[in-house]
Amino acid sequence: MNPRSYPWWMPLASAASAGLLLVLGFTWRIRRLHMRELDARLRQGERCIFAFWHARLLPLVFTHRHRAIAVLISRHRDGELIARIIQRLGFRTGRGSSTRGGEEGIRDMLRHADEQRLLALTPDGPRGPAEEVKPGLVYLASRTGFPVVPVATASSRVWRLRSWDRFRVPQPFALVVVAYGTPITVPPTLADAELETWRRRIEQAIRDITSEVDRVAGTA
């Protein structure tokens, strides 16, 4: 979409939304799980791909702000607003689809990987099916050599939007739990049958860590 075709109010909306998220985020009681080993690896210069369900991404925008993490965002108008919001909070963006290979979004993320940035994406976005990993994540991990780190969030009190994935917004002063799973390293070359095996393995890992945060937050 041509930037000139975006509504006049989009810059104002992105600024207001970023400010509102910061105000909301500073009220949360944040508890992080399994961070020590991951932080040690990142301090040593290792890079990874954070993978998490679309419905649970909002707390991560607050907790991981100003780290220049490259996030894959779709090109539709909703995606443009999200991209502008997170850019104001110190993220970089790749724009396009997460389908396997050749797509502009994947090319953008490969470029960010070459710059040794941390990467992040919602493997079930932008339109679902909810909580199903698309092959693009496996392809990206295979091409970059970056391990996939499953990430999940859960909140003691949330508003759920009427979206395709029931997007979650933690309420003010909620307990917000953020957890990281064991990194999964995908081999550099994969046959089609192996692609599906790794896709399922990553999907199950995200589901497992999501179940854990739900228990800790008391929402299981």
PyMOL commands that set and color helices and strands:
alter all, ss='L'
color gray80, all
select helices_A, chain A and resi 3-5+10-25+36-43+54-56+58-63+77-88+104-114+135-144+192-217
alter helices_A, ss='H'
color red, helices_A
select strands_A, chain A and resi 29-33+49-51+70-73+92-95+119-121+148-155+158-160+168-170+175-180
alter strands_A, ss='S'
color yellow, strands_A
deselect
rebuild
show_as cartoon
